[in-house]
Amino acid sequence: MFKERNLSDFYWAYADILRGIGIPTATYDQRIMAFMTVKLLIDNNKLKFNFEYKKQFGLTDKLYKKYKGKDTKETFKNIIADIENLGQNLNYFTQEARYNPSESQNILAYINHPKVFILDAYIEELENHYLKMVLDIYTYKANFKNYPKEQYKDLYEKTISRMKKLSGDLTGQHFTQKSIIHLMCQQAIKQIIDNKTIAIYDPTSGTGSMLMESAFYFKQNTKVEKIEIYGQENHAQTWLLSKIFLEISSLDGKQEGIKNIIAFGNTLTEPAFSKGINGDDSFDFIIANPPFGVDWKHDYDTVVSNMKQKETNFFVVKDGKKIITPRKSDGQFLFMQHILNLMQKENARGKRAVASIISSSTLISTGSKTSSEAKLRNAIFNTKMLKVVIEQPRAMFTNTDITSNIWFFDTEASENIKVIKADNDEKPLFSQHTAPQDKMKNAYSENNIKEILKLINNKKEEKYISKNLKTNNLHGIYIYNEIETKSVLEDINITDIEKSIQETLKKISDIKISEQSYI
């Protein structure tokens, strides 16, 4: 039996077994996560069984008799094959099949599913004694029973980070730290604080961490009682984890689960919420960190075909009759066009909506005036929905230290775009991260966020920090040109230099007089 130790131990313990039976390192994460999804539900009392095979897997005598096989492996496989019927205390674990990978409305069905985790295959590859070892590892090393519910949203990042280190791959996962999300939410609070319900949407929702952190933030900083979450995710395993984290988390520490619909699928080709939530209710706040530099050439025909329709899912930009699309090597603009389309629909309903979107720093400036990117930007600027752009400092993400921008949109029109440079020469608007990790060294403190909000709400410009830009004939924003850098000469006081020179000359004169006296 294993002693209960650090939570991280189960990554390495299971990895040792996988290494011993010849499983490729690159596929460890799928297996580790598959068992972890089940254990998360077990430790939150959401399943009628557990991993304690020596105690009938925690089943009643009647159920154990039903699933019992010739050995532990066969018994466990029988249980997993019927996991859809072994749930308990579930609040938001069913949703319409159109939002799911296949026909079942029950989310438990996707724990062992060819599009998500092939858990039965992961069990089959283990000999009986190895399976017992794995079950013991998850029973005694991966204990989530007392895991803080408000931290489940961070668990995936911690897990992935460790597993990436196992394989030596530290690329491709750029998680959004809490302080960025808090800034994105704080800018929206003023516009939605009086709502009866706050409906939050993320079109690239991942494990739901941005959605959950937004919900926590609004719960703590507003009096709005009803908070609902909506998202879409194209990676099936990540989609399932988001459903689990939302089921076992709590906004108030009392009511378990956060009301949600997380759709599985490609937001660009099959957006689940293109007409809002249900046609009558719609989104109040949209938050997104779309993937940077993701190729969308395989979706090109579907996207362009949709753009030609009257009821399109995108904010469509045309040059004459020609539809303008972004480069096929980077789909960031498409997600922004999807969000703007939703916001325009909100506006047509007479409802105000706000959005906060993270992009690469180059998205706002790359290309000449005749490029597709410049034409897209010009059309976006001309909607007058873009209120603020913040250039973030470097080292805000764990696996990259590139700079990025946050775009703040509001259906209430604005003639100007406020541009703010966080890493400026006058008064830096960021701090050292209190818990730096890998390349993530910086963050926004509460005071930083307050200062940024003051700048946003102040109509005046702050030299070296912020500037107001007119949207007329604007095709790109070159922040390094718009916001001056302090000249080194400005820090030099001529009077002080003159005084220093005089003092030096006097010292030289005194030395000469002293030498002459000595002679």
N, C-alpha and C positions, 0 to 999 in steps of 0.2 A: 504494500500500500504506500501511497505517496503522502508526504506531509504537505499541508497547505502552505504555500510559500508565496512569492511574488506572482502577481497575475501574469507577468510577461513570461514566466517559466514554460507555459504550455506551448508557446510558439516553438521554442527550441527543442522541447522534449518530443513533440510530434514530428518535427523536422528530422530529428535523429533517426526515428523509425523509418520515415520516408526515404531518407538517404540510404539506410541499410537494405531496403528492398528494391533499390534502383529506380526510384521515381525521379524524373527530371526536376531539377531545382526550380525551373521557371513555372512549374505547375503546383508548387507547394501551397501557394496562396488559396487556390480553389478548394483544396482539401481542408486546410486549416479553417477557412471561413465557413465551409459547409457544416462542419461539426460545431463551430462556434454559434452559428445561427440557431441550431437546435438547443444548445446549452443556454443561450440567452433566454429563450422561451421557457426552458425548464426552471431556471433559477428565478424567474418572475412568475412562476405558478401558472403558466399558460398551457402546459401540456399535462396529460394524465400519466405520463411515464417519466423516468429519468434514466441516467446512465449506470445506475448501480445494479449491475447484472447479478451480483450475489444476493440481492434482495428483490428478486423478481422484477427488476427494472422499475420498482416503485408501483407496479400495477396491482390491481385487486386480484384476488385468486381467480375470479371468473375471467378477467381479461388476460391474465397470464396464461391460463389454460388455453385460451383461444389462439394465442400467438406462439406458444412454446414449440421450439423445434428440437432437432437432435443435439444442437450445441448453442453456445452463446451467439455465434455468428448468424445462424439460421433464425434464431429467435429475434435478434435485433433487426434482421432484414424484413421479417414479417411485420414487425412494429412499424418500421419506416414505410413499408408499402401501404400501410393503412393510416398514415399520420394525419390525413385529412379529417379523419373521424375521431382524433384523439386530442382535440383542443378543449380548453376550458378557460373561463374568465376572460374571454376575448371581447374587446369593445369595438375596434375598428379594423377587424381582420377579414372583412368581406367587402367587396366592391363589385360593381357591375363588370361582367366579363369583358366588355369592350375596352376596359382599362388594363386588362391583364394579358400575360403572354399567350394564354389559350382560353378554353371555354369555361374553366372553373371560376366561380366567384370567390371561393375560399382560398385565402393566401397561403394556408398551410400546404396546399397541393403543390406549390412551387418550390418547396424545400427539396423535393426529390422529383426533378423535372428536367427533361433533356435540354430545355432552353435556359435553365438556371443552374442548379447544382445536380449532378448525377450522383447523388449520395449513395445509391445502391451499388454503383460501380466502385466508389471509393471504399465501401465496406467489403465488397467482393475481393478486391486486390490484397486485402489483409488476411493472413492466416489467423485462425481462431485465437491463438495466444497473443498475436500482435494487436488484434482488435480489442482484446481485454485490456492491454496496456494503454491503448488510445482512450478507451472509455474511462480508465482510471486517471489518466492525465487530465481529462476534461472534468472529471468529478472532483479531483482534489487540488488541481493547479489552476483551473479556469473557473474561479468562484465569483459569480456575478450577483450573488444574493444580497450583498450589502453595497453593491456598486452604486454611487450617487446617481440618481435618475437624471439629474440635469446634465450629467457628463456623458451619457450614452452617445450624444451627438459627436463627441470627440474620440470615441473608442475606435471607430474605423480608421481614422487617421493614424492613431497610435499603432494599430495592428498592421496596417499597410506599410508604415514606415519600417517596422521591424522585419516584415517579410521581404521588403525590398532590399534591406541590408543582407538578408540571408542569400539572396540571389545576386547581390552586387549591383542591382539596378536601382538607381536613385533618381530616375527621370519619369516624367509623364504624369505625376500626381502633384498638382498645385492647389493645396487646400487654402481656403480663405479664413484667415485668423479672425478671432472674435472682435478685435478692436475695429477692423475694417467694416464688419457687419454692423457694429454699433453705430459707426459714423453714417453708414448708408441708411440705417433705420431712423436715426435722430433727425436727419434732414427731412424725413417724411412725416414725423410725428405731428407737427403743427397742422398738416393738411388733413389728417385722419383721426385726430384725437377725440373728436366728438361723434364719431361713428358708433352705431349700435353693435356692428360687427366689423372686424378687420379680416378680410380675406386676402391671404398672401399667396403669390404665385411665383414659381421658379421654373422656367422652361428647360433648364439643364440642372435638374435638382440633385443628381448624385445620390449620396446617402441621406440627403435631407438636412445636412448640418446647417446650411444657410437659412433654410426655412425654420428649423427648430430654434436656432439662435435668435432669429427675428421674432418668432412667437414669444420666446422668453423675454426678450427685450421690451416688446410692447406690453406684455403682461405686467412687468415690473415698473414700467414708466407711464402707463396710462390706466384709466379706470374702465376700459373696455372689457366687458365680461366674456364676449364671444369671439374667439379667435379660431379661424379655420385655415387649413393648409392645403395647397394644391401644387402639384408639380408633375413633371414628365422626365423620364430617364430612359435612355436607349440601351443601357448595359443591364442585362437581366439580373445578375448577381447583386449589383449595386442597388437596383430597384427593390429587390427583396429585402436587403438590409435596411433600406430606408423605411419600409413598411414595418419591420420589426422594431427599429429604434423609436418610431412614432407610437407604436403600440405599447411599449414598455416605459416610455418617458412620461413625465407629468409636469404640467405648467405650474401647478400650485402645491405640489407635494401631497395632494389628497386624491384628486380624481386621476386615475391612471389612464394614460393614452391621450393623444391629441387628435382631434377630429381632422381627417385628411382624406384626400383622394390623390394618389400618386399613380399616374398612368405610365404604362410601359410602352415604349415606342420612340420613333424618330420625330422630334418636334418639327423639323423642317419639312418632312414629307407627309406626316400624319399627325398634325397637332390635335391633341385631345380636347383642348379648351379654346379652339379658334372662335367660338361664339360666346366666350365667357364661361361661367360655371354651369348655368342651365338656361341661359337666355334671358332670364329676369334679373338674377343676381350676378354681380360681376366683381372683378378684382379691385381692391383698394390700393394694394402695394405690390409691385413687381420687383423682385430682386434677382440678379443673375450675375454669374461669372462664367460666361461661355468659354469653351476651350479655345486657346490661342492657336492659330495656324493649322486648323484641322481641314483636311482636304474634303471637298464636297462634290467632286466631279461626278461621282456615281449617282448623285441625287439631282444633277443639273436639269435633266429633261423634266423630271417631276416638278421641281421647283418652278421652272420657267413656265411650264404648262399651267400651274396654279396661278401664277402672276398674270396670265392672260385672261383669267376668268373674272367675271363681274364680282363675285363673292370670293375674292382672294384672301389668303391667310397672311399676306405681307403688305407692308407699306411699299407700294410700287413706284419706282422712279423711271421716267422715260426721257429719252432724248429724241424728240419728234415722236415717231411711232415705235422706235426701238427701245426695248426694255433694258435697263442698265442693271447689270449684276456685278457683284464683287469678284475678285480673283478666285478661281476654283481651288486655289491652294489654301484659302483662308475664309472660313464661313462665319467669322464674327459678325460682320454686317448683317447677315441673314437673320441671326437671332435678334439683333436690334430691330430689324425691319418687321419681324414677327411681333415684337413687343409694341412697337409704334402702331402697328395695325390694331392691336387690342386696345391701346390707349385712345385711338381715334374712335373706335366703337364705343368706348366708355363715354367719350365726349359727346357723341351723337345721342347717347341715352340721357344726357344731361347730368352725368355723374363725373365727379373729379377723381382722377387717379394719378398716382405718382410712381416713378420707377427709378431704381438705382442699378447701373450696369457697369461692371468692370471690363476694361478692354486693355489690350497691349497699348503701349504709349505711341506706337507708330500709326495706329488706326486713325488717329485724328489729323495726321499730317502727310502721310505717304502719297506720292504721286503728283504729277503736274495738274494744272487746271483742267486739262482735257481728258485726264484719266477717269476710269470708272469710279475709283474711290473718291475722287474730288467731286464728281457729279452726285454721288450718293450723299456725301457730307453736305454739299450745298442744299440738297433737297431736305435733308434732316434739319439743318439749321433753319431753313425757311418755314418749317412747321411751327417755329417759335415755342416748341415744347421743351427744348434744351435750355435749362436754366443755369447750370453750373458744370464746370469740368475741373476736377482736382487732379493735378499731377502728383502721384504718390512717390515717396522716396524709394530708394532701392532697399533690398533685403527685407521685404514684407512677406515673402512666401518661403516655405521650407526648402524647396528644391530649385529655386531660381532667384537671382538677385536683380533681375531686370526691373526697370521702372514700368509703371502701369498707370492708367487713368481711371477715374470714376466719373461716369456721366450721370447727371441728375436730371430727370425729365418730369414735367408736370403738365397736365392738360390745360392748366391756366396759362394763357399765352404770356410770353416775355419777349420784349424787344431786344434785350441784351443777353449776352452769355457772360457770366462771371467766371473768370479763369483764376485758379489759385494754385500756386506752387508750394507744396508742403516743405520741400527741401530748398529753402531760400536763404539768401545771405543776410536778411534782416532779423527774422525771428522764426527759426525752424518750428514747424508745426507737427513734430513727431518726437518720440522718445525712444530710449533703448528698451527693448522687450524685457519684461521681468523674468521670462523663462525662454531664453533664446534656444532655437533648435535648428541644427544644420545651417542653412543659409538665412534663416529668418532671424534677424538681429533687431529689427525695429518694429514699433507699434505706435498706436495713438493712445495717449493717456486720456483720462476724462477731461483734464484741462485742455489738452490739445483739441479734443472734439468741440469743447465750448468755444475755443478761440476760432476754430474753422467756421462754426455756425455764426459767430459774430461777423466774420468776414463775408459770409454768404448773405446775411441780412443787411449788411451795411452797403448802401448804394455807392458810397465813395470807394475809390481805389486806394490801395496801400502800396506805396512804392516798394519795389523789390519782392512783393508778396502776391498782389492780386491786380486784376485789370478787367474792365468792362469792355466787351467787344460788341459792335453792332453786327447783326446777322446779314445785313444787305451785302450781296455779292461776295459772301464769305465761302471759300472752298476748302479751307483747311485752317487749323490753328497751330501755329508754331510757337509753343509756349516758351521755348528758350529765346525767341526773338521778342515776344510780346512782353515778357517780364524781365526787366533788366537784371543783370548781375552787377553787384557792387564793384566798382573799379577799385583797384588797390590804392590808387592815388587819393581816393576819397577818405581813406583812413589815415592819411598822412597830414599832420598839422604843421604848416609851414613855419608858424611862429616857434613851435617846439624845435624844429630843425635848426632854425636860425640861432635860437638860444643855445642849442647843443654845440653848434659850430663855434660860437663865441667862447663858450666854456672850454672847448678843446684848444682853440687858439691861445687862450689865456694860459692854459697849462703848458703849452709848448713854449710860450714866452717866458713863463716862470722858470722852466727847466733851463732855458738858454741863459737867463740872468744868473741862475744858481751856478751853472758851469763856469761863466765868466768870473764870478766871485771866487770860485775854487781855484781858477788859474791865477 
